Amino acid sequence: MTPRLVFFDVDGTLIPGHTWDGILAYPGISRRKVIWLRLSTLPIRILRRLYLLGQARFYQISMQRLASLMKKWTQVELDEMFGWVAGTYLQESYRPDVLKILNEYKDQGIQVVLVSVLFEGGVRKICEYLNVDGAIGTRLEIVNGKVTGKLLGDACIGPRKLNFLRQYLAAQGISLQDCAAYADSYYDDAPMLAIVGMPVAVYPDENLHLTAIEQQWAIYPEPWETRGTKKQGAEAP
């Protein structure tokens, strides 16, 4: 099929690592705050490893703690940080082969949208850096021009990601069956891949690779070159 719109996941798909690492590395955030974040999320990381905390709740708490680092920031300060992450921090991380696929869609005039657990403003900056059409991500609450340090709704992750996609497509007048999606993670992305018309597992983790074979989804690259190198579920900040 020729899709009307193509979703590309960011973490693990467009880049091998995680965009939140760029936020934690940003010079404008003190090391003291980063250490606090690591320590404050240690209990939930332990609970998650013991399977005593669900993945959705785990990410919701983790992204909330990450948002708290930016409390009282202005939009200008946010844009400066997200621009630094999209360009300076990630510039050597974008996978050339995946970008080639993305650019081929652009050359055909097909709309390309990036989707990530990263804050929406950060995804927009990546879109600007890559000259991509649209951005979907976790939303920060901003009141009176300042970040409150809270999330606006759910983190854009796992099954909850579908609500973000549906909301975006409703404004476009496009159905999920008319879309393609490229993504890497079983937990984070399988619900999205299962519902679009053209799913592609890109550098998939082991569970997603097996699911793609079972569901007869396309796999890139093929043969699978990442077996045993990816954990099942990303380690949140």
N, C-alpha and C positions, 0 to 999 in steps of 0.2 A: 504493500500500500504506500501511497504518497501522503504523509501526514500534513495536516493544516498547521499544526503547532508541535514543537518538540521540546520536551522538558529534559534538562540536564541537571542531575544532582551535582553538587560541588565537592564535598568532602569524600575522598576515596574514589571519586570518579574523574572530575577535572583535575584534582590534585591528589597525590597519594596520602597526604596527612589530613590535619584538621584545622579549619580556619580559626577556631578559638585560640589556638596556639599563638596566632598572630596578635590577637588582642592582649594576651598575657605577656607577649614580648614587647608591646608598644612602649616606647620610652616615656610617654606621658602618664603611664600608670606606675605608681611607686612599687618597688619590690616588696615593701611591707604589706601592701594590699594583696599582692600576688601570693605571698606566703600565707596570709590570712585565708585567702580563698582555698588554697590547697588543704590547709588544716581543717577548715570548716566543712569541706566536702568529704573528708576522709571517712567519717562514720557512714555516710550513704554509699560510698564506694565499697566499703567492707560489706555492708548489707546487700548490695547488689551482687557482689562476688559470691555471697552465701545464698543467693536466690531468695532473699527475704524482703526484697524491695523490687517492685515491678519496673520494667524498663521505662515506661512512659512517665511514671512518677519520678524516677531517678533523673531523667533528662529535664523534667520540669523544674525540679529543685536546683539542679546544676546550672541551668540557664538563668534561673532567678538570681542565684548567687553571683553569676557573671555580670548580670545587669546591674547589681548593686555597686560594682566597681565604678560605674559611670554616673552614679547619683549626683544630681545638680549640674551635670554637664549641659552646655547649650548645643543647639543643632550644629553650629560651626565647629565646636570641639569634636562632636561625633563624626562629622564629615571629614575632618582632618585625620582622625584615627582610622576610620574605615578606608580612606584613600591610601593611607600608609600601608595598611594590611593588604589591600588589593594590588598595589603596585610594588612598593619596596619589599615587603615581606614575602609575598607570594610569586614575584615575577619569575623566579627560577623554578617554581614548583608546578606550573601548569603543564599537563602532559601534552606534548606536541601531537601525538597520534590522535588523542581524543579531540583536541582543538581542531585538527584537520577535518574530522567528521562534522564538528559543530559548524565550521566555516563553510563546508560544502552545503549544508542546509541553508545557511545565510545567502550563499551565492544563488541558490534556487528561489530565493524570495520567501522562504518558509520561516515563520516566526519562531524564534528560539527564546526560551525562558529558563533562567537558572532558578533552582529550588534548593534550599538549604536550611538546616537548623540555625545557621548564623542569623544574626539580627538583620532585618530587612534592609536597613540602611547600608550594611556591609555588603549584602548581595547586590544592591544597586551599584555600589562602587565597583564591584567586580564586573558587572554588566557594562559599565562605562569603560573600564579598562580593556575589555574584550570586544566592545562594540556590539553588545547583545541587546535584544529587544526588551525583555521583561525580567522582573525579580520577584521571588516569593521567599519569605523568611519569617523568622520569629519577630514579633513586634514588641518594641519598647514603648512603655507608657511615657508620654511627654505632656506635661501640664504647665501652662504659662511659659512655654518656651524652654523648660528645663526637664531633664530626665528625672523621673521619680525614683528610679532604681528598681522598678517593678516591670513585670511583663504585662502586655496587653493581650490577655487570653492565653491560649495554649502555646507551648513550644511547637515549632514546625518539624515534627519528627514522627516516624512510624505511622500507624493508622490515622493519627490526627492530621498528618500531612494531606490526606485526601480532602479535608474540609477546606484547606487553603487552595488546593487545586480547583475544586468546584467553584469556590468563590471567584477566583481569577477567571475561569472559563465562562462563568455566567455573564460577566461583563463583556466577553468577547463573542458570545453567541456560538461557542464551539463545544462539541461534546468530547468526553474522554476517549470515546472510540475513534475519534478523528485525530488523536494525538499519538506521538511516539514518546518514549521515556528511556533514558539511559541512566543506569544507577548501579551501585556496587554492593549494597548491604541487605542482608536478609531481613533483619528487624526493621531497619529504617525505610527500606524501599520496596520490599516485596508487595505490600498492599497497593502501592502506586503502579508497579509493573503489572500486577494482576488485572488492573481495571482499564488500562489504556489499550488502544488498538494495535500498537507496535511496541512491545517491550523488548529491551536489550539489556542484558546483564553485562556490565563493564567492569573488568578486573574484579570479578565477584568474590565474596567470601565463600567459604566452603558450603554453607547451607544454601546460599543463593544459587551457587553453581549447580548443586543437586536439584534444587527446585526448578531452575531453568531447563535442565535436561528433562525432568519429569513433565513440565508444562510445554515443552518444545518452544521455549523462547530463544531468541538469538543470543549468542554469547560472544563477547569481544574481550580480548583477543582469543582466538581459537587455533590450536589447542590451548587449554587453560595454562597460563604461565605463572600463576600466583599461588598454586596449591601449597598449603601449609605455611603461608607467609602472612596471612591476615587473621586477626582475632575475630571472634564472633561477637560483634557489638563494640562500638568505639568506647574508649576510656574518656569520659567527660572530664572537664577541667576540675 
